[in-house]
Amino acid sequence: ADGDTSFRPQLHFTGATCHGIAEHYFVADADVRKDPNSTIEMISRVIEQAKTELASRGAMMPRHLWLQVDNTTRENRNTTVLTFLSYFTARHCFRTSTWAGMQVGHTHIDQDQRFSVVGAIIARESLLENLTDVIDIMQRRVKPVRGRSLVVEQLRVARNWTNYFAPLNNPFCGHAGKGSAHLYMFVRYEDMVVSGDTQQLDLGKFTRCSCSDLRGDDVFLLVKHYMSSKMLSGRRKAVQNWICTVILLPSSQPPQLVMRASDLQFLDVSRVTPGSNLVVMERNPIGKDLAKKYLKTAEAVSQDPWCLGRAAQYLSEWVQQNVDRKTHVDKLWDLEFVLKPWCEEDRMDASIAIQWQDFAPQEPKLVRQKPGLPKPGATWAPNDKKRTVECNIAVRPVLAEKMAAQLKGGKRKR
């Protein structure tokens, strides 16, 4: 068999840096799902180990969680991860939880530099027969920086967090796509204090309920377009019809209620803890044809001139486990900090006020964007239903005539 043309599975590789504590690297088989459930599983693991390390130092857990991630919607920028952060805040794991996504072209952070170091180390190895070899070489050769420790683990299975959070009916929308915001901060109502004042904010008009119905543990979402923004931002809206599409920015949205503390009672913890009700993510099936090709490769590499017995064993066992739909439930990580029942003793010191307005000190403002002409040849099919969204900008008749003239003569479906 030709080693360059044989079917070899590609491993999934994820890195996470917990500043001041450890560098974490997770390696997973090719059939492990890359989705928000795996992301949350790895984040939870990093936080659990950070808590253990800080406890050994006699230190407390930080009051604020800052999660800086790539912008991929499949794994990071999605409703499940945002719900997870609001859940963290409601349960008093942290006073605030912030999701931060870098701008396009500005995502090369320190984690990318560490990836380049790890990649160079792995590339220098002439023979890596299985996943264990990759983990072993990383543990021996990778040198963490800035006093951090090194943690390299295999991700075998992830809980079904999407299923676990389903009863909360998450309210998130407009968090993905072009023009989406890059910073989402979750803070409890009891911490929504006006700077220099001890009175709670009158947020009832934004929550569709009276302020008397709000509890201190209810979670609000604050959104900023960029990290450097000085005001809360809104979501782009579109007015679409057969003539044109007008993109505009509405007035900046005020803090939004996204989770009621009372809703946590609907979560069934038994679905994410080992037991009869545990629900975990199954691995992606590789299919019969691909399985045969992997087994053919395993047979070939076990013979001359390769004689790679461990590689053949890894491929054979991996394919068989995929066919048998084995989920490795016994390999689940213990997530005590994330899943333990919340009690009043967990409530953080409220004497240290969180001035949330420092997050966005300027008053929200109405931002208007002039409607532009669509691309030549682009239009809506005449039989499409007219769809409109409330907006603050009206298309002028003269501009509409120009659009109609430009679109005349060419049509294409969306």
N, C-alpha and C positions, 0 to 999 in steps of 0.2 A: 504494500500500500504506500502511496505517496503521502508523506506527512503534511504536505502543503495543501492537498486537496481532500484529505479525510475530514469527516464531520466531527468537529470538536466543540463542545458547549462553551459558551462564553460566561464567565462569572460576573455577577453584579457586585459593584464596589461602591461603598458610600463612606464618606468621611464626615466627622463632626468634631468641632473643637469647643471644649468647655474651658474658656479662658481662666488661667490660674490654677487649673486642676488637671485636665487630661486631654490627650488627643485620642479620639475613638475612630476605629476603622471597622466597618462591617462588611463581611464577604458572604455572598449568598449564591446558591446554585442558580443555574440558568432558568429554571422553571419557577422560582419564587416570584410572586407578583410584585411589580413595582407600582404601588398605589399608595393612597393616604394611610391605609392600615399599616403598611410596613414602615412608613415615615413616622407615624405616632409610636409604633413599637420601639423604634430606635431612639426617638427623642425621650421616651419614658425611661429607657434603659440608661441613657446618659444622665438623666436627672437623678435616678435611683443611685447610681454609682457616685455622683457628685455629693449626694446627701451622706452616703457612707463615708466618703473621704473627709468631708467637712466635720462630721461627727468625731472622726479619729483625731482631728486637729483641735477639737473642742470649740468649733465655730458653728454658727447658726446658718441655716439656709438663707440665701438672698431674699429680699422682699419683692424683687421684680424679676420677671423672666423676659429676656429679649431674644427672640428667635429670628435669626437672619438666614434666609434661605434663597435658593434659586427660584426663578419665576415659573417653573414648570407647573402647569395646572394639573397634570396627572398625579403628581406626588405632593406638591407643597401648596400651591395657590388654589385651594378648593374648600368647599363648605365643611368637610369633615375635619380638616386641620383647624379651621377657624372655630368650629364648635368645640373642639378639644381645648383650645386656649380659653374660651369663655367658660368652659366647665372647670378648668384649672382655677380661674379667678373666683367663680362662685363658691368653690369648695375651700377657699382660703388657703390654697397651696401657695399662692403668691398674691400680693396686693394688686399688682397689675401684670398683664401678660401682653406682649407686643409682638406682632408679626411684621417683619420688615423684609421687603423684596427690593433688591437693587435695580436701578434703571438699566435698560438695555445698553450694552457697551461699557457698563461700569460694574460688572459682576465679578471681575477678577480680584478677589479678596485674598486674605492670607491662607484660606483653605486651598485655593488653587495652587499656591506656592508649595504647600505640603504635598499636594497630589503630584506635582512635578518631581519632587524628591522621591516619593514612593514609586512612581512610575519608572524612574531611572534605575532604582534598585532592582525592581522586578525584571526590567529589560536586560539587565546584565546576567541574569541566571540562564544557563544553557538548558536546564531541564527542570520542569515543574510538572509532576505527574498528576497531582490531584489538588483539591481545595486545601487540604491540610498542609501541603507543601508551601502554598502561598502564604498561609497564616504563619507558618513556622519561620519562613525567611523574613517576613515583616517584623516579627517579634525579635529576631536576632539582629537585623540590620538597620531598621528605622530608628533614628535617634530623635526623640521629641525635643522641642526647643522651649526656651523661656521657663524652665523649671517644671514643665508639665510631664505627667507620666504617660505611658503608652498602653492602650487597651486595644487589642485586635480580637474580634470574635466572629463567629459564624452566625448569621441570621437564618434559622431553620424554619420558623413558623411565626406568624403574626395573628393576633386576635382580630376578630371582625369588629373593629371600632365603629364602622359605619352603621352596622346593625345595632350596636350598643347605644349610639346616640340618636337613633331613629325616633324614639318617643319624644324628643325635644322639639321636633319640627323646626329645624333651624331656619331662620329668616333671611339668610344671606343671599344676595343676588347682585349682579353687576360688579363682582370682584375680580373678574377675569376679562381678557380681551384688550384691544387697543384702547389706550387712554385710562386704564384702571389705576386706582390709587396704589401706592407703594408702602403705606404704613397704616396698620390697624392696631389700635390700642384698646384693650379691654380693662375696664375699671368698675368697681362696685359703686352702687348708689351712695353708700355711706361715705365714700371718699370723694364724691363730687361736691367739693366745698369751694366756694368762691374765695379767691386769694384775699387774706386779711379779714375774713368773715367766718363766723361759725354757723351761718344759716345754710340749710340745704337749698340747692337750686330748684326753681320751679320748672320741672321737666315734664309735668303732666300733659301739657299740650303736645308733646312730641311722642308720647307713649300710648296714646289712645286710652288712657286711664287716669284717674285722679292721683295726685301725689300722695294722698292718704292711703292708696292701695299699694304704693311702692314699699318694698322692704330694703333694709340696708344691704342685703346680700344680692339683690338684683344687679345684673351686669349690664353696663352700657358700653357701646362701641363708639370710639372716636377715630375718625378717618382723616388722614392727611395725604395729599397727592405725592409729595416728596418728603424726605427726612428734613430738608431745609425749609419746608413750608412753615409759615408763621400763622396760618389759619386752617381751620378744618375745611376739608374739600368735599365736593359732591361728586356724583357720577354722571358721566356723559349720557345724554339722551338723544334719541333720533326721531325725527318726523319723517315717515316714509309714505309715499304714495306713488302713483304712476308717473308723476312728473319728476320728482327729485327726492333726494335724501339730504336732510339738513341736520348736521351734528351741532349740538350746543351744550354748553355747560350751565346747569341750573344754579340757583343760589346754593352756597355751601350748606351741607346738611348739619343740623345740630346733633348733639349726642343722641344715639338711638338705643332704645332698650332692646336687647337681643336675647336675654335669658332671665327668666324668673327663677329665683332660688327655690320656690315651691315645686318647680318642674323636675328637680333632681330626684324627687321621690318616685318618679316613673321609670328611673333607670334600674334595670335588673343586673346587679353586680355579678350574679351567678353566671351570666353569659360571657364574662371576660375573666373568670377565675376558674382554675381546674375543678372539674366536677361534671355531673351529668348534663348540665345545661350549657357547658362551654361551647362557644361558637368560634371557630378559627377559620382562617382563609385557606382554601385548598390551593394547591399549586396549579400552574397552567399546564394543561395536558399537552404533551409534545406530539401526539399523534402516532399512529401505527407506522406510517412510512418513515418518519424521522427516527422513530425508535429502532427500526430495523437497520438504518444507516449507522446509528451510534453503536449498535451491537456489532455491526460489521467492522467498524473501526476498532472496537475493543478486541475483537478476535485478531485483527491484523497486527496491532501493536504488541500483542503478547508473544508474537513469533519473531524469528530472525528477519531482518537485522535489528529490529527494535528491542525486543525482549523487555518491554515495559509492563511488568506484571501488576504493579500497583495502579498504573493508569487504566489498564484493562479492567481491574477489579472495581475501580471507582466508577467507570462508565457503566459497567454491567449492573452494579447495585443501584446507581442513580436512575437508570432507565426502569429497573424493576420497581423501585419505590414510586416512580411516577405512574406506572401502569396500575399499581395496586392502590393509588391515591392515598399513600401514607402521609399523615400530617405532622408527625413528630410532636404531638401534644406534650410528651414528657420533657421536651426541650424548651418549653416556655419559660421566659424569665420571670422571676418574682418581682412584682411591681407594687410593693407595699405602700410607698409614698403616694403613688397615683391613685390607688384603688381602695385604700383603707377608709372605713366609715368616718365621716367628719364629726367632730365633737366640739363643744364650746371652747375647750382648752386650746384648740388649734387656731382660734381667732388671733390674728396678729395685733400687735400693740397699736391701738387707734390714736394714741397720743401724738404720734408722728404723722401729721397731716400730709396728705398727698395733694399738692397744688396742681391739679390736672391742667389748669389754664396755662401753666408753664409749657405744656406740651403744644399748645396752640394759643399764644397770647393775644393775637389780633382778632378783632371781631370778624365773623363770617361775612363775606361780601358776595354780591351778585357778579358773576363773571359771564360776559357775553362773548360769543364767538360768531363772527359774520358767516352766513351760509355761503359755501363755495359752489362752483359749478361742478357737476359730476363729470367723470371721465368721458371722452367722446365715445359714442356707441353704447354706453351703459344706460339702461332704462329698466323700468318695471313693465312686465307683460300686462297688456290691457285687462286681462281677465283676473288679475290679482285683486284680492280684496283690499280696499283702502284701509290702511292702518295708521293711526295717529297717536301721538303721545303729547300730553300737556306740555306746553313750552312757553317761553317768555319772548321768543323772537318770531315775528311773522315774515313770511316771504313776500317781498314787494311785488306788485303786479308786473312791473317792468322786468324784474329779474326772472319771474316765472315765464314771461314771454321769451326771454333769451334762452332759457333752458329748453322750452318747448321747441324753439327753432333749431337749437343745437341737436336735439334728440331726433328730430324729424328725419326719417329715411333709414334708420337703423334700429333694430330691436334685438334683444337677447334675453333669455330667461336668467333669473338670478342663479 
